[in-house]
Amino acid sequence: MSAPFAVGQAVRVRADKPDPTARHIRTPHFFRGQVGQVARQVGQFQDPSLLAEGRRGDPLTLYRVRFAATQLFPQAAPGDEIDVELYENWLEPASRG
């Protein structure tokens, strides 16, 4: 299975849940709708949202996505960054514009 996003690619965190039936969500609300940049492909793993409910699915690629800290927290120091690991089903392509 190939990874849908490349290192350096701009991605947007989905605002909605990829699986509307999932009750266990591992993506913090304050990242939803935000645009970041893929910093690293971590690997492929089972979706923890499904595993928490005893379900399985196809493996998903886990990414480390980098965000400007000031984008999320205006009081952050300019130049600071926040990295978060997010599964591919929470990401979509985005332009920086």
C-alpha positions, 0 to 999 in steps of 0.5 A: 500500500502506498502512502497518499501524502509525501514528506513536505506536502501541505495537508489540511486536518479534516474537520469531520470524523472520517468514520461517523460511527467511531466513538474513540477519536484521537485527533484533538479538536484544535487541529481540525481544519488547520493546514500543516506540512508532512514532516515524516511518514511514521509507518502503517498501523491499524486505526486506533479509533477502530481498535478501541471498539474491537474492530479492524480495518485496512492499515493506515499510514501515520504521519508526523505533521508540523504546524506553526505554533502561532497558527494554533496558539497566537501567544506562541513565539514566532518560529515555534512549531508543533508536531502531531502524529495523525493518520491518513484518514484525518488528512486531505491535500491543501494548498498553502495559499 
